[in-house]
């Protein structure tokens, strides 16, 4: 199998994206990559990220490829999990405390810092709106964060997300309580479980 075949397989496997990091892992030179990009008319959308002409750039996926520490949270995570019917206005992300996120703080990005103990709690992967897998907090972690930030959340969004979660067949209340204990909000979470349950 020659380099072009390998590069074509990488594109097919990655929904029309070609990442120089995966090209490097496959021991293909930068010169071979650039030649292929030019021959196939791929578009460079960010450093080390190319797409085919039939692919719409996926903002969430691109952000995460460029910033491995990013975990989608808040309204963005609620939307990806189907816990709200309103599309997010800002992209909400969490990074570990101490992470330099100045380059991420653009007009439509909200950055939350999570302690070392809570940053990795409840991370899963789900498809973005374009079908690319992205890291996001799971439904139970989203509900804990929602309850913690209830004063910063619109009432309508809060109620919709809580009702969607509590009426879902996929809810995992034991996991919700476990997270609530680790985050120090067990009593508050239990109060809302009783109200919405």
Secondary structure, 3 states (H helix, E strand, C coil): CCHHHHHHHHHHHCCCEEEHHHHHHCCCCHHHHHHHHHHHCCEEEECCEEECCCCCCCHHHHHHHHCCCCEECHHHHHHHCCCCCCCCCCEEEEEECCCCCHHHCCCCEEEEEECHHHHCCCEEEEECCCCCEEEEECHHHHHHHHHHCHHHCCHHHHHHHHHHHHCCCCCCHHHHHHHHHHHCCHHHHHHHHHHHC
